[in-house]
Amino acid sequence: MRIGAHVDPTDPLAEAATRDAEAVQFFLADPQGWKAPKPREDAEQLREADVDLYVHAPYVINVATLNNRIRIPSRKLLLGHASAAAAVGAKGLIVHGGHVNAGDDPAVGFDNWRKTFAYAADSGGFPLPVLIENTAGGGNACARHLDALARLWDALGDYEVGFCLDTCHAYAGGEELLGLVDRVKAITGRIDLIHANNSKGAFNSGQDRHDNLTGGTIDPELVVAVIRAAGAPVIVETPGGAEGQAADIAFLRDQLGAAA
């Protein structure tokens, strides 16, 4: 099982070495902006590295919304990030599930996801796996609760879609972690990546506030149990910089090794 962390994008391989990480996740552009990613001078080095790479799409992307001024640029930006992520040898592009606005028909949001994959298919399809991530908040979210996730997967049935399970988002979103992997796989058939995070917020608080694995409001053993059940690569998106994340990675290796 490959374990790593979300790191600064300037030199991801150096960040991996600092944390003794086997995988890293990073942004290719401003996560709060709409600018397309630029080619990286270290692309060849990244492709050849013995570190698994994952790219997180910008937070502004929301392909589900009925707002054309957000949805259409979101589709284009997602495809652009997919191409840029493939160019550095990333194993997947993670994107949040998005939402519709209050009063909008959720069914249209799910169909907008379908149209996003159809839009990509018109230009040859996404060049690497797109991993939709569950989110913590919002009553109109497409991937907060499992019933919504089931509707999303039904809408995307004609396409190959991956899933990223965030433990903080699930807990803060109101989903019990005990048995969660089986419930998710019954819908998606797969879990491609785990975002292993504890939560500063309470259960069902809707708060997307990550904490280190031995802190927060989630029993760390539950996070470990999710990882063990999923059997997927792990990225910690926890605070404390290199020191805090290295401690979280070491904690997971110790717990998972002890259980093996």
Buried (B, 14 or more C-beta within 10 A) or exposed (E): BBBBBBBEBEBBBEBBEBBBBBBBBBBBBEBEEBEBBEEBEEEEBBEEBEBBBBBBBBBBBBBBBBEEEBBEBBBEBBBBBBBBBBBBBBBBBBBBBBBBEEEBEBEEBBBBBBBBBEBBEEEEBBBBBBBBBBBBBBEBBBBBBBEBBBBBBEBBEEBEBBBBBBBBBBBBBBBEBEEBBEBBBEBBEBBBBBBBBBBBBEBEBBBBBBBBBEBBBBEBEBBBBBBBBBEBBBBBBBBBBBEBBBBBBEBBBEBBEEEE
